[in-house]
Amino acid sequence: MKKNLRTLFSLFLVVGGLQLQAQEQMVDNIVEEANDNSKLAEIAHELMDVVGPRLVGTPQMKQAHDWAVKKYAGWGISAENQEYGTWRAWERGITHIDMIEPRVSSLQGQQLAWSPSTKKKGVTAEVVILPEASSAGEFKKMLSGVKGKFVLMSALQPTGRPAHNWEKWATDKSWDKMKGAMKETDSLWRNRVKNTGYTSKELSKVLEEAGAEGIITSYWSKGFGANKIFGAYTKDVPSIDVSLEDYGLLYRLAESGNTPKLKVVAQSKDLGETPTFNTVARIEGSEKPEEYVILSAHFDSWDGGTGATDNGTGTMVMMEAMRILKKLYPNPKRTIIAGHWGSEEQGLNGSRAFVKDHPEIVANVQASFNQDNGTGRVKSINGQGFLHAYDYINRWLAPVPQEIKGEIETSFPGLPSGGGSDYASFVAAGAPAFSLSSLSWSYGNYTWHTNLDTYDKIVFDDVRNNVILTAIMTYMASEDPEKTSNEKSVLPMNSRTGKQMEWPEARDATRKGGLD
């Protein structure tokens, strides 16, 4: 009996040793493939430079979905575009902004997303500042002054230098003075808008109805050359965002009585209504195909730049991890899915639709890994409120090379996110989904939703690290002999309300958007 037990124990040791050896070999192979045969530059060029920005409802968004399906097919991975709704169809054309009085100068700027088009020859008009009124009634009386004019709708910034520049070079007295000026400027402009009786969104429509020829804004991102580019609220006249430098020029000229005159050509096409999609790729599981590891990244972007770090880099990580896993681990224990979600920027619509439409998948998620905050190395993983996340996340991190995992801070059980990115759609439905949160690289000021979010901002070494991390954790999650627990922790009291925090509620997507 003792001999049999010893034999059995020895067999377990041998099997365990072989499994560990296989695991170590797989990790080594993943690292080698990611470093020596990387396709990241190829993916980045094709997606950011060739396809370009991926605003929901544009032909470029559909082109991107089709490109991804074809790219996956070239790697032997099945993928499809799954339609979940419709959106306003629009296509950006050229934007030319020229000041022709009091002198001639071509200005830097672009029309906002979904902006109405000018006529082919453009529109020429003087520039005025949003009327300053003491009340909504007084503002209505002043509205006639905007007829036939371009209206400046943003505050004049007291400086075009970012805070870090002032902190490094200015005297303390000078920097304190500038901070006071910035605070005062924001306060005065908020009151100026408030006294109109309208919100900023409503105000654009009111000015349009009063006969304005166009709306000009400057949403400075607090960094050299960086403006955030979002959507237009006008229906018939163009909405233009202009660089801080040129906007300041226009504002000062208008304020001093040296009235500037602009010629604006802003071409775009309204194309009606178009389907919206998620691109979903699969590597079928061999032993537990009904359980899923999901690689998650939103595919859409705003279109001031080309969406390189929001969320081209997240897309690159998931596609490259899928390519490597298909090559080295073609028969995973569990099914591996890559979800490239549409219309995240308008409210997590693609992932919310997937969660709503595929309850059989959501109920059997082993884990989902999402990456969506820039090009940096992953620095933190939060347990998202799942009570036992500590156990399995740490198991999966164990074989990751120390130079990668050593920088990662984990917090367990953490708190469930109600938004922010697509992992929140899965968390709300009770599926263990986690954000692979990365280092900043000045993301908030320089690339997040800005005109500077382009290929050259990608830090390929950091993205490659994230590929290795994601591929290893996916492999480990797939191979794990245990199904993950999605038991929720007891959430703490909300210090603000004095009530116990509640798990976020799952919501459906906007299935028909941009048409109101």
LODREN-896821 format. One line per 2 residues: number of its first residue (from 1); their letters; for each residue z, y, x of C-alpha. Coordinates in pm, 1 decimal. Layout:
N
NUM> A> Z/Y/X ~ ...
***
This chain:
516
1> MK> 0.0/0.0/0.0 ~ 98.9/239.8/280.8
3> KN> -218.4/146.4/466.9 ~ -430.2/227.4/160.9
5> LR> -255.0/562.2/119.1 ~ -312.8/645.1/484.3
7> TL> -678.0/552.1/448.2 ~ -712.1/764.8/135.2
9> FS> -536.8/1058.0/304.3 ~ -764.6/1022.8/606.2
11> LF> -1066.3/1019.4/374.5 ~ -946.3/1339.9/209.8
13> LV> -908.4/1498.9/551.6 ~ -1259.4/1392.8/649.6
15> VG> -1411.5/1518.3/323.9 ~ -1215.4/1842.0/347.0
17> GL> -1323.9/1888.3/705.4 ~ -1687.4/1830.9/616.5
19> QL> -1664.3/2079.7/329.0 ~ -1509.5/2340.5/556.4
21> QA> -1775.6/2274.8/817.9 ~ -2050.3/2314.3/555.6
23> QE> -1891.5/2637.4/434.7 ~ -1871.4/2779.2/785.5
25> QM> -2232.0/2683.5/852.4 ~ -2345.8/2851.8/528.7
27> VD> -2160.2/3170.3/618.5 ~ -2315.1/3170.3/966.4
29> NI> -2659.5/3118.6/814.3 ~ -2612.0/3405.3/567.6
31> VE> -2504.6/3641.0/845.5 ~ -2797.0/3537.2/1064.3
33> EA> -3054.2/3572.2/785.7 ~ -2920.3/3913.2/679.6
35> ND> -2923.1/4045.4/1035.5 ~ -3234.2/3883.9/1181.8
37> NS> -3471.5/3865.6/884.2 ~ -3368.5/4161.7/670.9
39> KL> -3604.5/4278.8/396.2 ~ -3396.0/4586.4/312.2
41> AE> -3637.4/4840.5/462.5 ~ -3927.0/4675.5/280.5
43> IA> -3742.2/4679.3/-53.0 ~ -3632.1/5040.0/-0.8
45> HE> -3980.0/5165.9/84.9 ~ -4149.5/4991.5/-204.9
47> LM> -3888.2/5097.5/-458.9 ~ -3802.1/5452.5/-349.0
49> DV> -4121.6/5572.3/-179.9 ~ -4391.7/5389.2/-374.2
51> VG> -4242.8/5348.9/-723.6 ~ -4017.1/5652.8/-692.7
53> PR> -3750.0/5779.0/-934.3 ~ -3663.9/5560.4/-1229.8
55> LV> -3574.3/5781.7/-1524.8 ~ -3534.5/5583.3/-1845.3
57> GT> -3837.4/5615.3/-2069.1 ~ -4082.1/5703.9/-1792.2
59> PQ> -4383.6/5499.0/-1680.6 ~ -4217.8/5474.6/-1338.4
61> MK> -3920.0/5293.1/-1492.5 ~ -4149.6/5029.1/-1639.7
63> QA> -4339.6/5010.8/-1310.3 ~ -4009.3/4943.1/-1133.3
65> HD> -3917.4/4661.6/-1372.9 ~ -4258.3/4499.0/-1321.9
67> WA> -4230.6/4541.9/-945.2 ~ -3892.6/4365.7/-941.7
69> VK> -4022.4/4068.7/-1141.0 ~ -4316.2/4033.9/-901.9
71> KY> -4093.0/4074.0/-596.7 ~ -3859.6/3800.8/-716.4
73> AG> -4154.9/3572.9/-789.7 ~ -4265.5/3614.6/-427.5
75> WG> -3928.1/3475.5/-322.1 ~ -3951.3/3183.3/-561.9
77> IS> -3696.9/3329.9/-805.5 ~ -3763.1/3345.9/-1178.5
79> AE> -3713.2/3688.2/-1335.3 ~ -3806.4/3861.1/-1658.6
81> NQ> -3785.3/4197.1/-1830.0 ~ -3558.2/4173.0/-2132.2
83> EY> -3617.7/4442.4/-2392.3 ~ -3306.1/4581.5/-2560.0
85> GT> -3414.1/4906.3/-2726.5 ~ -3638.6/5211.2/-2707.0
87> WR> -3620.8/5556.3/-2549.3 ~ -3810.5/5882.3/-2553.2
89> AW> -4117.2/5834.4/-2334.7 ~ -4184.0/6118.1/-2090.6
91> ER> -4365.3/6165.8/-1762.0 ~ -4298.2/6433.5/-1501.5
93> GI> -4588.9/6635.4/-1364.5 ~ -4610.3/6916.8/-1111.0
95> TH> -4374.1/7214.6/-1103.0 ~ -4473.6/7543.3/-937.0
97> ID> -4239.2/7841.4/-949.5 ~ -4371.7/8166.0/-803.3
99> MI> -4207.1/8506.3/-804.1 ~ -4481.4/8767.1/-834.2
101> EP> -4263.7/9082.2/-868.9 ~ -4105.5/9277.1/-705.1
103> RV> -4266.2/9079.5/-422.8 ~ -4448.9/8749.2/-389.1
105> SS> -4258.7/8433.4/-298.7 ~ -4286.2/8066.5/-390.8
107> LQ> -3948.0/7937.0/-507.1 ~ -3789.1/7595.7/-470.6
109> GQ> -3706.9/7413.8/-792.4 ~ -3821.6/7164.7/-1051.4
111> QL> -3824.9/7107.2/-1423.1 ~ -3537.3/6909.1/-1566.3
113> AW> -3585.8/6560.1/-1705.6 ~ -3756.6/6556.9/-2047.2
115> SP> -3845.7/6925.9/-2015.5 ~ -4127.4/7047.8/-2239.6
117> ST> -4447.2/7136.2/-2058.6 ~ -4598.7/7478.0/-2009.7
119> KK> -4963.5/7532.5/-2087.2 ~ -5196.7/7426.0/-1809.8
121> KG> -5219.8/7778.6/-1667.0 ~ -4844.3/7821.2/-1691.2
123> VT> -4637.6/8107.1/-1828.0 ~ -4565.6/8446.0/-1671.9
125> AE> -4260.2/8645.8/-1775.9 ~ -3977.0/8866.5/-1654.8
127> VV> -3634.6/8725.4/-1574.9 ~ -3312.1/8832.7/-1746.0
129> IL> -2952.1/8717.7/-1715.2 ~ -2777.9/8554.8/-2010.7
131> PE> -2652.7/8851.6/-2217.9 ~ -2286.2/8929.6/-2168.4
133> AS> -2108.8/8981.4/-2500.4 ~ -1748.4/9021.5/-2607.5
135> SA> -1794.0/8806.2/-2918.1 ~ -2031.7/8569.5/-3090.5
137> GE> -2129.8/8843.7/-3333.4 ~ -2219.2/9082.4/-3053.2
139> FK> -2415.2/8809.5/-2876.0 ~ -2633.2/8752.7/-3183.4
141> KM> -2722.6/9121.1/-3183.6 ~ -2824.4/9098.5/-2817.5
143> LS> -3046.1/8791.2/-2859.8 ~ -3360.0/8995.5/-2921.9
145> GV> -3345.4/9095.9/-2554.8 ~ -3439.9/8747.0/-2438.9
147> KG> -3767.7/8732.2/-2630.7 ~ -4059.6/8674.5/-2395.3
149> KF> -3827.7/8634.3/-2095.3 ~ -3700.4/8361.3/-1864.4
151> VL> -3322.4/8346.4/-1906.1 ~ -3084.5/8276.4/-1616.8
153> MS> -2821.3/8035.5/-1749.4 ~ -2596.8/7969.3/-1446.0
155> AL> -2339.8/8174.9/-1259.5 ~ -2427.6/8354.9/-937.3
157> QP> -2249.9/8159.1/-663.6 ~ -2052.1/8382.7/-424.2
159> TG> -2147.2/8159.1/-130.8 ~ -2413.1/7904.4/-47.2
161> RP> -2197.8/7742.4/219.0 ~ -2008.6/7420.9/138.5
163> AH> -1629.9/7413.0/166.5 ~ -1631.7/7213.6/491.6
165> NW> -1835.2/7490.1/654.7 ~ -1584.2/7758.0/554.6
167> EK> -1290.3/7540.8/655.6 ~ -1433.9/7490.6/1003.2
169> WA> -1550.0/7842.6/1086.3 ~ -1375.0/8099.3/867.7
171> TD> -1040.7/8264.9/926.5 ~ -769.1/8152.0/686.0
173> KS> -773.8/8496.0/526.8 ~ -1149.3/8490.2/476.8
175> WD> -1148.5/8137.3/331.2 ~ -864.1/8220.8/94.2
177> KM> -1057.2/8527.1/-18.4 ~ -1370.3/8318.6/-81.1
179> KG> -1177.5/8053.6/-274.6 ~ -1045.7/8330.4/-495.7
181> AM> -1396.5/8464.6/-550.5 ~ -1526.6/8118.5/-640.0
183> KE> -1245.9/8061.8/-887.4 ~ -1302.0/8402.8/-1046.2
185> TD> -1676.4/8346.9/-1071.0 ~ -1627.9/8016.5/-1253.6
187> SL> -1375.7/8170.8/-1491.2 ~ -1590.1/8474.2/-1573.3
189> WR> -1899.5/8261.4/-1637.6 ~ -1711.7/8017.6/-1859.9
191> NR> -1591.0/8313.1/-2066.3 ~ -1943.2/8454.8/-2078.1
193> VK> -2073.1/8130.2/-2225.8 ~ -1769.5/8089.1/-2453.3
195> NT> -1817.2/8437.1/-2600.2 ~ -2165.9/8343.6/-2719.6
197> GY> -2004.6/8106.5/-2967.7 ~ -2210.7/7813.1/-2841.2
199> TS> -2179.7/7530.0/-2593.8 ~ -2420.1/7522.9/-2299.2
201> KE> -2624.7/7256.2/-2475.1 ~ -2644.0/7456.6/-2796.7
203> LS> -2712.6/7778.7/-2609.7 ~ -3039.4/7653.2/-2460.6
205> KV> -3168.1/7578.5/-2808.6 ~ -3049.0/7915.2/-2944.0
207> LE> -3225.6/8105.7/-2664.5 ~ -3539.8/7903.6/-2725.9
209> EA> -3530.5/7985.7/-3096.9 ~ -3481.9/8354.7/-3008.5
211> GA> -3816.6/8351.8/-2826.8 ~ -3720.3/8291.3/-2463.4
213> EG> -4011.5/8170.7/-2252.0 ~ -3792.5/7930.5/-2056.2
215> II> -3445.7/7843.8/-1928.6 ~ -3358.0/7870.1/-1559.2
217> TS> -3045.0/7706.9/-1418.4 ~ -2904.2/7622.2/-1078.0
219> YW> -2657.8/7333.6/-1076.2 ~ -2542.6/7357.6/-716.6
221> SK> -2384.3/7040.3/-582.0 ~ -2164.0/7225.2/-328.1
223> GF> -2371.6/7107.0/-32.0 ~ -2651.1/7264.7/171.2
225> GA> -2979.3/7228.9/-20.2 ~ -2835.2/7002.3/-288.6
227> NK> -2870.4/7058.3/-662.2 ~ -2789.8/6813.3/-938.1
229> IF> -3085.3/6746.3/-1165.5 ~ -3014.6/6630.5/-1519.5
231> GA> -3191.0/6666.6/-1853.8 ~ -3335.2/6954.6/-2056.0
233> YT> -3198.4/7062.3/-2395.3 ~ -3501.9/7266.5/-2499.3
235> KD> -3770.7/7131.9/-2731.5 ~ -4064.6/7369.0/-2677.9
237> VP> -4010.3/7581.7/-2365.5 ~ -3954.6/7460.7/-2007.9
239> SI> -3612.0/7413.3/-1852.2 ~ -3617.0/7471.0/-1476.6
241> DV> -3353.6/7415.0/-1208.4 ~ -3388.1/7641.8/-903.8
243> SL> -3224.8/7610.6/-561.9 ~ -2905.3/7806.7/-503.9
245> ED> -3081.6/8035.9/-259.6 ~ -3371.1/8127.3/-488.8
247> YG> -3152.8/8144.5/-797.4 ~ -2925.8/8392.8/-620.2
249> LL> -3230.5/8601.1/-531.2 ~ -3346.2/8612.4/-894.9
251> YR> -2997.7/8691.1/-1022.8 ~ -2934.8/8975.8/-778.7
253> LA> -3274.8/9130.6/-847.1 ~ -3223.9/9114.2/-1222.7
255> ES> -2870.5/9250.3/-1193.8 ~ -2977.8/9543.4/-976.2
257> GN> -3262.3/9646.4/-1206.1 ~ -3539.2/9528.0/-970.1
259> TP> -3662.2/9301.0/-1246.3 ~ -3821.5/8983.5/-1107.5
261> KL> -4125.8/8834.3/-1275.0 ~ -4212.4/8464.6/-1247.1
263> KV> -4516.7/8251.8/-1299.7 ~ -4409.4/7897.0/-1383.1
265> VA> -4636.6/7596.0/-1414.0 ~ -4434.9/7295.8/-1532.7
267> QS> -4652.7/7005.1/-1636.4 ~ -4513.5/6702.7/-1817.7
269> KD> -4616.3/6461.9/-2089.6 ~ -4433.8/6353.3/-2401.6
271> LG> -4550.7/5998.1/-2464.1 ~ -4367.7/5914.8/-2786.4
273> ET> -4132.5/5617.9/-2773.2 ~ -4123.3/5328.7/-2529.8
275> PT> -3931.1/5001.5/-2490.9 ~ -3632.8/4988.0/-2255.0
277> FN> -3554.9/4684.4/-2041.5 ~ -3318.3/4502.9/-1812.7
279> TV> -3470.2/4295.2/-1534.9 ~ -3279.5/3967.6/-1510.6
281> AR> -3334.2/3716.4/-1229.3 ~ -3188.1/3362.4/-1217.6
283> IE> -3119.7/3087.0/-969.7 ~ -3030.6/2793.2/-1190.8
285> GS> -2706.8/2606.2/-1131.4 ~ -2719.4/2238.5/-1039.1
287> EK> -2373.1/2118.9/-1148.2 ~ -2236.4/2383.3/-1383.6
289> PE> -2544.3/2571.6/-1502.4 ~ -2353.9/2702.3/-1806.3
291> EY> -2120.2/2902.1/-1580.0 ~ -2242.2/3222.2/-1414.7
293> VI> -2199.6/3442.0/-1111.6 ~ -2361.1/3777.6/-1187.0
295> LS> -2487.8/4025.3/-927.8 ~ -2495.1/4364.7/-1094.6
297> AH> -2659.9/4700.3/-1019.1 ~ -2822.4/4957.0/-1241.0
299> FD> -3192.2/5003.6/-1186.3 ~ -3250.7/5344.3/-1342.2
301> SW> -3189.1/5681.6/-1178.4 ~ -3207.7/6051.3/-1242.1
303> DG> -3528.4/6190.9/-1101.5 ~ -3438.9/6492.7/-889.2
305> GT> -3485.4/6269.8/-584.6 ~ -3590.0/5904.8/-578.4
307> GA> -3258.8/5743.2/-668.1 ~ -3203.5/5603.9/-317.9
309> TD> -2823.2/5586.4/-315.3 ~ -2783.0/5592.4/-693.1
311> NG> -2859.1/5319.4/-734.3 ~ -3136.0/5209.4/-503.9
313> TG> -2885.0/5083.7/-247.4 ~ -2699.2/4878.1/-507.4
315> TM> -3031.0/4732.0/-619.3 ~ -3125.2/4655.0/-259.0
317> VM> -2795.9/4472.2/-202.5 ~ -2838.3/4248.5/-505.4
319> ME> -3205.8/4173.1/-447.7 ~ -3155.4/4093.8/-79.6
321> AM> -2850.9/3878.0/-156.9 ~ -3057.2/3685.7/-413.3
323> RI> -3339.9/3637.4/-162.8 ~ -3099.7/3503.0/99.8
325> LK> -2918.9/3273.7/-144.4 ~ -3245.8/3133.0/-277.8
327> KL> -3357.2/3056.7/77.7 ~ -3028.1/2909.4/204.5
329> YP> -2856.2/2791.5/-113.0 ~ -3136.4/2702.7/-356.0
331> NP> -2926.9/2467.2/-568.7 ~ -2602.3/2652.8/-638.0
333> KR> -2325.2/2480.7/-828.1 ~ -2323.5/2758.9/-1088.3
335> TI> -2612.9/2969.0/-1216.2 ~ -2654.7/3294.4/-1024.8
337> IA> -2792.8/3589.6/-1218.2 ~ -2899.6/3929.8/-1088.6
339> GH> -2886.3/4195.4/-1358.3 ~ -3082.8/4514.6/-1293.1
341> WG> -2966.7/4729.0/-1582.6 ~ -3163.8/5004.7/-1751.6
343> SE> -3027.6/5341.2/-1870.4 ~ -2689.1/5319.9/-1702.3
345> EQ> -2704.5/5693.8/-1650.1 ~ -2708.9/5756.8/-2024.1
347> GL> -2403.4/5542.2/-2099.3 ~ -2419.2/5190.7/-1945.2
349> NG> -2680.9/5103.9/-2205.6 ~ -2853.5/4815.6/-2028.5
351> SR> -2538.5/4626.0/-1938.0 ~ -2375.1/4695.1/-2274.3
353> AF> -2683.2/4555.0/-2445.3 ~ -2679.2/4245.1/-2224.1
355> VK> -2310.4/4183.9/-2296.9 ~ -2371.5/4223.6/-2670.7
357> DH> -2687.8/4009.8/-2675.1 ~ -2564.0/3725.3/-2451.9
359> PE> -2209.8/3630.2/-2558.3 ~ -2267.8/3273.3/-2436.1
361> IV> -2314.0/3403.8/-2081.5 ~ -2031.1/3657.2/-2096.5
363> AN> -1786.8/3391.0/-2215.5 ~ -1863.0/3180.1/-1907.7
365> VQ> -1874.6/3436.6/-1629.5 ~ -1715.6/3306.8/-1311.6
367> AS> -1738.4/3654.0/-1160.3 ~ -1960.3/3960.9/-1158.6
369> FN> -1999.6/4185.0/-854.0 ~ -2129.2/4538.3/-911.9
371> QD> -2227.2/4800.5/-653.3 ~ -2304.6/5156.9/-756.5
373> NG> -2152.1/5437.9/-554.9 ~ -2372.5/5500.8/-259.8
375> TG> -2493.4/5365.6/68.2 ~ -2157.8/5313.5/243.4
377> RV> -1976.7/4998.2/346.4 ~ -1760.7/4845.9/74.0
379> KS> -1409.4/4978.4/116.9 ~ -1217.7/4858.9/-189.9
381> IN> -1205.0/4593.2/-460.7 ~ -983.6/4639.2/-766.4
383> GQ> -865.5/4343.9/-974.1 ~ -961.4/4529.4/-1295.1
385> GF> -646.8/4413.1/-1472.0 ~ -716.3/4039.5/-1449.6
387> LH> -382.2/3876.0/-1380.3 ~ -501.9/3606.6/-1137.7
389> AY> -778.8/3801.3/-962.7 ~ -560.2/3807.9/-651.0
391> DY> -597.9/3432.6/-610.4 ~ -970.1/3388.5/-642.2
393> IN> -1090.6/3717.6/-489.7 ~ -886.0/3648.2/-179.0
395> RW> -1022.4/3290.9/-161.1 ~ -1376.1/3424.1/-171.2
397> LA> -1308.2/3695.7/84.3 ~ -1151.1/3453.4/332.4
399> PV> -1471.5/3339.8/512.2 ~ -1626.6/3689.2/521.1
401> PQ> -1651.5/3810.4/883.0 ~ -1346.2/4010.5/986.2
403> EI> -1551.2/4315.1/1087.1 ~ -1662.0/4341.4/721.5
405> KG> -1357.1/4234.6/522.2 ~ -1115.1/4405.0/759.4
407> EI> -1213.0/4745.0/616.9 ~ -1169.4/4640.3/253.6
409> ET> -856.2/4737.4/64.1 ~ -772.7/4528.7/-242.0
411> SF> -543.8/4617.8/-531.6 ~ -421.3/4358.8/-781.0
413> PG> -408.4/4318.4/-1066.9 ~ -534.7/4675.8/-1095.3
415> LP> -636.5/4850.0/-1414.8 ~ -943.3/4779.2/-1628.5
417> SG> -1210.6/5044.9/-1611.9 ~ -1340.4/5192.1/-1935.8
419> GG> -1655.8/5330.8/-1776.1 ~ -1802.6/5451.5/-1450.2
421> SD> -2056.3/5175.8/-1396.0 ~ -2186.4/4851.4/-1539.4
423> YA> -1895.0/4627.7/-1439.8 ~ -1699.8/4811.6/-1712.9
425> SF> -1927.8/4661.8/-1980.0 ~ -1824.1/4312.7/-1873.3
427> VA> -1456.7/4400.4/-1821.7 ~ -1436.3/4538.6/-2176.5
429> AG> -1563.6/4203.1/-2304.1 ~ -1298.4/4017.2/-2102.1
431> AP> -1528.3/3888.5/-1827.4 ~ -1398.6/3909.5/-1467.4
433> AF> -1621.6/4180.4/-1321.1 ~ -1548.7/4382.4/-1009.9
435> SL> -1673.8/4698.5/-846.7 ~ -1762.4/4677.8/-478.6
437> SS> -1665.8/5039.1/-408.7 ~ -1807.7/5194.3/-95.1
439> LS> -1740.0/5467.0/159.5 ~ -1848.5/5815.4/57.3
441> WS> -2104.6/5938.1/310.6 ~ -2077.2/6272.0/120.1
443> YG> -2214.6/6095.1/-186.3 ~ -2062.4/6331.2/-445.4
445> NY> -2202.7/6651.0/-294.2 ~ -2525.8/6542.6/-133.1
447> TW> -2687.4/6246.2/-306.9 ~ -2519.0/6167.6/-640.4
449> HT> -2776.1/6282.4/-899.7 ~ -2927.9/6535.4/-660.9
451> NL> -3269.7/6636.6/-533.7 ~ -3168.4/6497.2/-191.1
453> DT> -3115.6/6136.4/-301.4 ~ -3405.4/5995.9/-99.6
455> YD> -3489.8/5708.6/136.9 ~ -3371.7/5893.4/448.9
457> KI> -3009.7/5899.3/318.4 ~ -2982.5/5519.1/326.4
459> VF> -2749.4/5383.7/595.7 ~ -2911.1/5045.7/648.7
461> DD> -2636.6/4896.9/867.2 ~ -2379.7/4960.0/593.4
463> VR> -2608.2/4823.6/323.3 ~ -2665.3/4511.9/536.1
465> NN> -2288.2/4461.9/558.6 ~ -2270.5/4480.4/180.3
467> VI> -2546.1/4220.2/149.3 ~ -2348.1/3980.1/369.8
469> LT> -2029.4/4044.0/172.0 ~ -2202.5/3995.6/-163.5
471> AI> -2395.0/3684.3/-61.9 ~ -2082.9/3513.9/82.8
473> MT> -1862.1/3601.1/-213.9 ~ -2132.4/3480.5/-452.1
475> YM> -2163.7/3153.1/-262.2 ~ -1786.2/3107.0/-263.8
477> AS> -1755.9/3188.7/-633.9 ~ -2033.7/2944.9/-714.9
479> ED> -1879.2/2666.0/-506.4 ~ -1521.8/2723.2/-621.3
481> PE> -1393.0/2399.3/-780.4 ~ -1192.5/2606.0/-1030.3
483> KT> -1315.9/2818.6/-1318.0 ~ -1173.2/3166.5/-1282.2
485> SN> -901.1/3280.9/-1515.6 ~ -976.1/3586.5/-1726.4
487> EK> -614.2/3622.8/-1838.3 ~ -530.1/3989.1/-1872.9
489> SV> -223.5/4152.7/-1722.3 ~ 23.5/4349.4/-1929.6
491> LP> -91.5/4706.9/-1886.8 ~ 160.3/4977.0/-1793.7
493> MN> 268.5/5279.0/-1994.2 ~ 42.2/5580.7/-1994.4
495> SR> 247.0/5856.1/-1829.9 ~ 55.7/6121.8/-2020.6
497> TG> 90.6/5979.3/-2371.9 ~ 404.7/5771.1/-2330.2
499> KQ> 226.4/5476.9/-2494.2 ~ 123.2/5145.0/-2346.4
501> ME> -229.6/5142.4/-2212.7 ~ -483.7/4935.5/-2404.0
503> WP> -769.0/4721.2/-2278.8 ~ -1101.4/4907.8/-2314.0
505> EA> -1304.4/4821.1/-2621.5 ~ -1647.6/4661.7/-2585.6
507> RD> -1923.9/4888.0/-2715.7 ~ -2286.4/4831.4/-2801.8
509> AT> -2566.7/5014.8/-2625.9 ~ -2762.3/5310.9/-2753.2
511> RK> -3065.6/5117.7/-2871.9 ~ -3280.3/5419.1/-2961.1
513> GG> -3228.7/5715.4/-2732.1 ~ -3351.6/6057.9/-2630.3
515> LD> -3526.4/6129.4/-2958.2 ~ -3277.4/6363.6/-3126.0
***
